[in-house]
Amino acid sequence: MTRTSAPGVRVDDLTVVYKTPAGELPALGGVSLSLAPGTITGIVGESGSGKSTLALSLLNAVQSPGRIKNGTVEIDGLGNIVELKGEDLRKARGRQVGYVFQAAQNSLNPLKTVGKQLLDLGRSHDFDDLPALLKDARSLLGRMGLDGGRVLDSYQHELSGGMRQRVGIMLALVLNAHLVVLDEPTTALDMITQAAILRIVREVHHERGLTTLIVTHDMGVAAEVTDSLAVMYGGRVVEHGPTTEVLGAPRHPYTKGLIRAIPRLSGDIDGATALPGRPPTLGTIPLQGCVFRERCPMRIAVCDTVDPVPVTRDARTVACHAVGRLATPVVPKEYA
Amino acid sequence: MITASGITKTYKQRGNMLGARAVPALRGVDFTIPKGGAVTFIGESGCGKTTLGRIVAGLETYDSGDIVIDGTPMSTLKHRHRQPFFRRIQLIHQDPYSALNPTRTIHQTLAAPLALRAKQTGRDSAWMDERARELLALVGIDPGYVLPRYPHQLSGGMRQRVVIARALTVDPEVLVADESVSMIDVSLRLGVLSLLKDLRERLDVSVLFITHDIATARYIGGDGELYVIYRGMVVESGPTESVISGPVHPYTQALLSAIPVLHGVELPGPDRVVPTEALDESHADSGCLFARRCPFVTAECEAAVPALVSDGAQAHACYHPQRRSVIPVEALA
């Protein structure tokens, strides 16, 4: 009962807490986010923003001492993955949700060839036709510009960083999952390899009809490849909308600050300005009020006490008290 | 002022049955770091830029060529006589998480090099304490908060500032910053970059900036020189702004084309260059090292290595130099 089309995903009011000596601290505080079928969504955020925790929740794979305390993750054709357990959950991982882990370069078994690991994967998912699986893997690798036969016979140390990353993507797709999560797919790769991987992600996404989620700290990576962009801060999604609009006309003060802080190749380089302060860690996320207020230039009295509710207006969701007050509707600009 | 000429370095890989393999990391590199100036090396991983930084900081030997520091060629000196020269050049490591000793407080970390400095200049321990506070304030962190703490109690941005403060304890003339912000959160990155920029202006230190992120190079060393390094050779060099806006070597163009475009803010450059294949160093190259990957390759390129020639401001090593518009342009110009 493998789906042949891209599923939609709806995360609703998801709270994930981590157990610490100081009690249970929320890494995700009531996050709601929808991934439209067939789109590439990017999640950008700094370390500690909860972006990887959110991505792991899509597999119901938040590790102890963390746990999903509240909320649902509905995946089309699979139901609420938060309620899946044991064998059902194991079967869903890989078959329906493909996951390319952070540092995929280091997540291969150094003692087995890529082909052996692929066969293990096939057996653990009760594939009868293993030769067909190998054939699929070879064609996928060929599609990504690698010599499939050679790569399957290789150990991980015989492959470069960019090649291992492509092997990771192949392993996530070969069981025909139509929802794929990539956690920091290009970290530790250099510019030219990064550009090649991003091109491959985009092409494979379109060819196979996937719903893709990319988690990254690099605004440029998200800008290059995604259709829709969610910005996370302190365990909240503070802004979400079409990528070109979020980048071209950001509304949340954090998104604005983040974009201003990126040095660029054209224009006035001194226009780049740093965001004051530093991002919160698990222990310093404020328990009440807006999580961004300490660094916010638009802070008002209500920010100290009330956590802003995400408000959606013309396809853009923003969680900010000050933005809500500005009643002037922003007309999205047209871009080529 | 530091002048390097014809620096080569070859790493020997330990042999197996088939014999040892020599890996050339640098194949004859020339550059100059003027006093108070900024010099940037960019290139892919494995191009030799980190090796070059370590050689400049005196942490790595070189096989041939020479480094001349303020008129003194290092090759004429014995190791221990070189030390005072190389002390003026301090390396800021890539990873602020491993560059600090986790068992020492920041106070202890700064005290060791300051004690050396105090001994050299005949100062007492009161001066050391005062200097530690002064340096931390200079790099923009609160000395009272940081001094008694251990590295794990500080954020990445703060740790990198401590690493910079430690480098400043010996009053260096050159800071070598090797990918110094790549491990730091995006919103804090610009703060560290502007600190380096500020130090250049206030203390008149030169900065040798080693990176694969060309936009940050533009931020720190926009007025300096840029060297594009490919497999141990300089393939293009010139004033940073002019190389970025008008690259003529296809490799520089490929590097600049690979930078993600902020769609919505920028439009992609019209002539983006994509290498025809991935980097594979195992092939023997008779001609231009980039020829195998170059979309504009001709028979001439395979024959002999092109020399670095200057056309006034910019220099390039290519038989078919041509300006191409590859960098993103602002959409709302």
HADDOCK unambig.tbl for C-alpha pairs under 7 A between the chains (distance, minus, plus):
assign (segid A and resid 46 and name CA) (segid B and resid 185 and name CA) 5.71 0.50 0.50
assign (segid A and resid 46 and name CA) (segid B and resid 186 and name CA) 6.65 0.50 0.50
assign (segid A and resid 47 and name CA) (segid B and resid 185 and name CA) 6.65 0.50 0.50
assign (segid A and resid 190 and name CA) (segid B and resid 44 and name CA) 5.79 0.50 0.50
assign (segid A and resid 190 and name CA) (segid B and resid 45 and name CA) 6.14 0.50 0.50
assign (segid A and resid 191 and name CA) (segid B and resid 212 and name CA) 6.99 0.50 0.50
assign (segid A and resid 191 and name CA) (segid B and resid 255 and name CA) 6.68 0.50 0.50
assign (segid A and resid 191 and name CA) (segid B and resid 258 and name CA) 5.67 0.50 0.50
assign (segid A and resid 191 and name CA) (segid B and resid 259 and name CA) 6.51 0.50 0.50
assign (segid A and resid 192 and name CA) (segid B and resid 255 and name CA) 6.18 0.50 0.50
assign (segid A and resid 192 and name CA) (segid B and resid 258 and name CA) 5.26 0.50 0.50
assign (segid A and resid 195 and name CA) (segid B and resid 258 and name CA) 5.23 0.50 0.50
assign (segid A and resid 220 and name CA) (segid B and resid 260 and name CA) 4.95 0.50 0.50
assign (segid A and resid 220 and name CA) (segid B and resid 261 and name CA) 6.31 0.50 0.50
assign (segid A and resid 220 and name CA) (segid B and resid 262 and name CA) 5.83 0.50 0.50
assign (segid A and resid 221 and name CA) (segid B and resid 260 and name CA) 6.04 0.50 0.50
assign (segid A and resid 223 and name CA) (segid B and resid 261 and name CA) 6.51 0.50 0.50
assign (segid A and resid 223 and name CA) (segid B and resid 262 and name CA) 5.07 0.50 0.50
assign (segid A and resid 223 and name CA) (segid B and resid 263 and name CA) 5.68 0.50 0.50
assign (segid A and resid 224 and name CA) (segid B and resid 260 and name CA) 5.39 0.50 0.50
assign (segid A and resid 224 and name CA) (segid B and resid 261 and name CA) 5.62 0.50 0.50
assign (segid A and resid 224 and name CA) (segid B and resid 262 and name CA) 6.56 0.50 0.50
assign (segid A and resid 224 and name CA) (segid B and resid 263 and name CA) 6.73 0.50 0.50
assign (segid A and resid 244 and name CA) (segid B and resid 263 and name CA) 5.36 0.50 0.50
assign (segid A and resid 244 and name CA) (segid B and resid 264 and name CA) 4.04 0.50 0.50
assign (segid A and resid 245 and name CA) (segid B and resid 264 and name CA) 6.15 0.50 0.50
assign (segid A and resid 247 and name CA) (segid B and resid 264 and name CA) 5.51 0.50 0.50
assign (segid A and resid 247 and name CA) (segid B and resid 265 and name CA) 6.33 0.50 0.50
assign (segid A and resid 248 and name CA) (segid B and resid 264 and name CA) 4.34 0.50 0.50
assign (segid A and resid 248 and name CA) (segid B and resid 265 and name CA) 4.94 0.50 0.50
assign (segid A and resid 258 and name CA) (segid B and resid 187 and name CA) 5.95 0.50 0.50
assign (segid A and resid 261 and name CA) (segid B and resid 187 and name CA) 6.38 0.50 0.50
assign (segid A and resid 261 and name CA) (segid B and resid 190 and name CA) 6.14 0.50 0.50
assign (segid A and resid 263 and name CA) (segid B and resid 215 and name CA) 5.44 0.50 0.50
assign (segid A and resid 263 and name CA) (segid B and resid 216 and name CA) 5.91 0.50 0.50
assign (segid A and resid 263 and name CA) (segid B and resid 219 and name CA) 6.43 0.50 0.50
assign (segid A and resid 264 and name CA) (segid B and resid 215 and name CA) 5.13 0.50 0.50
assign (segid A and resid 265 and name CA) (segid B and resid 215 and name CA) 5.29 0.50 0.50
assign (segid A and resid 265 and name CA) (segid B and resid 327 and name CA) 6.77 0.50 0.50
assign (segid A and resid 266 and name CA) (segid B and resid 328 and name CA) 6.97 0.50 0.50
assign (segid A and resid 266 and name CA) (segid B and resid 329 and name CA) 6.09 0.50 0.50
assign (segid A and resid 266 and name CA) (segid B and resid 330 and name CA) 6.79 0.50 0.50
assign (segid A and resid 269 and name CA) (segid B and resid 219 and name CA) 5.94 0.50 0.50
assign (segid A and resid 273 and name CA) (segid B and resid 190 and name CA) 6.97 0.50 0.50
assign (segid A and resid 274 and name CA) (segid B and resid 187 and name CA) 6.48 0.50 0.50
assign (segid A and resid 274 and name CA) (segid B and resid 188 and name CA) 6.79 0.50 0.50
assign (segid A and resid 274 and name CA) (segid B and resid 190 and name CA) 5.14 0.50 0.50
assign (segid A and resid 274 and name CA) (segid B and resid 191 and name CA) 5.40 0.50 0.50
assign (segid A and resid 275 and name CA) (segid B and resid 187 and name CA) 5.62 0.50 0.50
assign (segid A and resid 275 and name CA) (segid B and resid 188 and name CA) 6.84 0.50 0.50
assign (segid A and resid 278 and name CA) (segid B and resid 188 and name CA) 6.74 0.50 0.50
assign (segid A and resid 335 and name CA) (segid B and resid 264 and name CA) 6.36 0.50 0.50
